[in-house]
Amino acid sequence: MNTASSHLPTAHLIDGSLYVFRAWHSMPDEFTDSEGHPVNAVHGFTRFLCELLEKTQPEHIAVAFDASLTTSFRNAIYPAYKANRELPPPDLERQFVLCREVAEALGIVVLIDHSFEADDLIGSALWSLRSQGFRSVIVSADKDFGQLLGEHDEQWDYGRGLRWGPAGVHEKLGVHPHQVADYLALCGDSVDNIPGVPGIGAKTAAALLAHFGDLDALLERADEVAFLRLRGAASTAKKLRDHGEDARLYRRLTRIALDAPVPTDADALRRQRSEWPRLEALCERLRFGPMTRTRLKSLID
């Protein structure tokens, strides 16, 4: 973080679904609630939140969850979007609801929508906060978030303990933040079932954007690609001519929306005061052990 950034108020924006899934896969399935339902993901996610709050002691914080796996506005544009992903099993779906309850009980603002994904909610919150003089720290490992990073913002891959700003995006992908959506539209994103332009991989996409600047300029000047010092330059030029409209469509999927319905006032993302009786009741339901209860209580005192 540079010196100028350290003087700005900071908001932490958490990609909640990522950390719930991680907890689901990493925590043993021996944890059950008072009714006997599995709550391993809730236990893992709660530990993650406790650690994050203890480390950062944030004044402004929000956690975004996905509730739009089949109902996102992107599904209307491209029905195959994320069609390769299985829906969460009922046991995990139930745990997602409980994870939201834990976050809210800790005074963390929860962002969720059925048309916009967590990425869009985080992007829209960040955009609004930036206009109010805030820097944002996006807590996620997802490469898509690179497109949001402004001069003072950071992304924090919490699990690996890695943090980076805009320059780190270029180190990782070979493109600048404002080019990330174009880059993903060109080379595709298998995680989201976005095919990209056939035959254009990550290195070629980065090289093309370094030369032309953005997708629109590249497609308008596709004939020039044949004369570049690129392996298979002539066939790449043809592919861009043949699949240019597809690439423009894919960019509508890869670009994070900045107009999702989120609170627009920074004060609305301020961490709320928590009441112990509410948390204690959750601890009983989820059968949290004494160590987790002590951590939770200390976080609201």
N, C-alpha and C positions, 0 to 999 in steps of 0.2 A: 504494500500500500504506500503511495507517495505521500509526502508531507501535506500537500493541499487536501488530499482525500481524508486524512486523519482528523481534520477540523470540521468535516461535514457531519451532520446527523446521519445515522445509519439505520436502515431497515433490513431485517433478515427475512427473506422470502423462501420458504421451504417447499420443496417438491415432495409433498407428503406421501403420495402413492408409491414413489420409488422406495422410500424407507419402510413402508408397510410390507411391500413385496420382499425386500431384503430380510426383514425380520421373520416373515413367513417361511422363507427358505433356510434361514440360519438357526432359528430357535427350535429346540426339541419339542415334539408334540405332546409332552407330558403335562403342559399347563392347561388347566380347565377352570371354568368359572363356577359360580355357586350352583348353576344348573347342570353342570357336567359338559358344557360346550367347550371346544378348543379355543384357547385365547393366547396361543404362543406368539402370534404376530403382535397382539396388543402389548404383551409383556416386553417384547423386543423394542417395539416402537416407543413405548413409555420410557424405557432406559435411554434410548437415543435422545428423546426430548429432554429428559432430566440432564443429561450430559451437556447438551447444547445450551440449555438455559444456564447451567452452572458456569460454563466457559464464557459465554457472551454477555449474560445479564442484560438482554436487549430491552430497550424501551419500546421499540416498534418492531412487531413481528407478526407474520401471518403464515399459515400453512395451507397450501392448495391441494385439493384432492380431485382425482378424475371421477366423473360420474357420467361420462359421455362416450363410452367405448363404442357404442353403436349409434349414438344420436348426435354426434358432433356435426357442426356445419360442414366439416370436411367430408363426411359420409354422403351428404347430398351432392357435393361436387364430384366425388369419385367413390362410388360404392365399394370398391375393393380396398379402400383405405383401412388399414389395420385388420383386414379380414383374416389375416394369418394368425391373429392372437385369439387364444381361448378366453372365454369369459371366466372371471374368478369363480371357483366353486362356492356353493352356498356358505360353507363354513368360513371362508375368507371374506366373502361379501358382508357377512354378519360382523366380522372383526373390523372391517373398514369403518362401520358405523360406530363401533366402540372406540376406535382410535380417534375419531372426530370428537367423541364425547370427552376423552382424556385431554385432548388439546384445548377444547373449550373450557374445561374445568381448571386448566392451568392458566387461563386468561389469554390464550393465544387466539387471535382472530382466524376463523376458518373460512376459506374461499372455496366454493363449489358451484358448479353450474351444469345443466344437462346439454347445453349447446356448445359451450366452450370448454376446452381442455385445461388441465392444470397449467400448462405452458402459457396459454393465453391469459389466464387469470394472473399469473406472476408477471407476465410481460405488461399487462395493462396497469397493474399496481405499480410496477417499476417506473413506467412512463409517467404516471401521475405524480409519483413521489419525486421524480427528477425535476419536474416543473416547480416543485416546492422546496428545492434546494437540498434534497436528500441524495445520498449514495445508497446503493442496494448491494447486499450480499445474497446471491442466489445459492441456496444450499441444495446442490444436485450434482450428479455426475453426467447428466445428459448433454451431449454435444450441441443439441439444438439451441440451448440457451446462449451459446456464444454470440448469436446475432443481437442479443439485447445489451451487451456490455458497452457502456459508455466509458469515458475517460476515468471516472472515479469508481466505477462498479467493479465487483469481483464475483467470481464463481468459486464455490467451495465444495470440492468432492470430499465430503466429511469422512467417509469410510477410509479413504486413502490418505487423509490429512493433507491434501493438495489444494492450493489456492492460486488463482491466476486472474489477471485482468485482460484487457483487449489484446495486449501483445502476446499473451499466452494462447489466445485463439489462433493467431497466425502461426505460432510455433507448433501447435497440434494439427491444424488442418491445412496450413499453407495459404489461407485466405484471411482477410480482415473481417471483423464483425458484420459490417454492412453487406458482405458478400456471402455470408453463410447460407442464407435461404436459396440463393442462386446456385451455390455449390452443391447443396443437397438435391436440388431439382435436376442438376446435370448428372451427378454420379449415383443418385438414388439413395434410398434409406431402407434397407431390408427390414429393420425393426418395425417400421410403419407400413411396410408393403408398398413402398413407392419405388417403381422400377428404374427411374432415371432414363437417360438417353442410352440406347444399346451401345455397348462397346466403349463408353466413356467412364473411366475409373476415377478414383480420387485424385491421382497425380495429374492426369490430363485436365480434369475439371479445374484444379487449382492453377495450372499453367495457362489455361484459356482465360480465366478471370483475371490473372495477373496482367495479361496482354490487353484484353478488351475492357476490363473494368467492371462490367455487369452483364447479365444475361441478355438484356435487350440489345445492347451494342453488339454482343457476340452474334446474336441471331441475324441482326440487320447486315452484318459484315461477314456472314458465314463463308462466303466465297474466298475471303482472304485466308481462311484457316488452312487451305490447301498449300499455301506458300510458307507456312511456318515450319520451323525446325522441330517438328514433332513426329514421333513414330506414327506411321499411318495417317499422316496429315490429310491426304486426299479423301480417304474413306471417312475420316472424322468430319470433314466439311460436308460430305454427302449425308451423313447421319444427322447432322445438325439441321440441314435443309429438310430432310424427311420427317424429323421428329421435333421440330421447333415448337409447334403448337402444344405437343405433349409436355415439353419442358416448361412452357408457360403455365400449363395446368398444374404441373407438379409444384411449381413455385407457390401457387395459391394454397397448397397443402403444407409446404415446408416453412412458409412465412408465419411467424407467431403473430396472432391478432393483438392489437393494442386498444381495442374498443370493447373488451369484455366487461360485463357488469360487475365492477368492484367498487368499494368505497373510494371516493375521489379525494377526501380530506385526509391528510396524514394522521390527524388525531384519531381517526376511526380505526387506524391500524396500531394504535398504542396498546401495549399489553394491559389487559384489564385486571382489576383486583379480583382475587379468588377467595372463595369461602371454604374453610376446611371441611365443614359438614358435607358439602357436595362431593369433595374429593374423597372423603372418608367412606361415603356410601359407595362410590365407585370402587374403592380399594376392597371393600367387602364383597361386592359382586364379582370382581375379577380375581379375588383371592391373591392379592399382592402380598408379598412377604414383608417382614418388618423393615428390611433395609430399604426397599422401594418406598414404603410408607414414610419412613424418616426423610428420605430425599425429597419426596413430594411436599411434605409439610414444611421443610426448610425453604423450599422454593416460593412459598406463598407468605411466609412470615415477614 
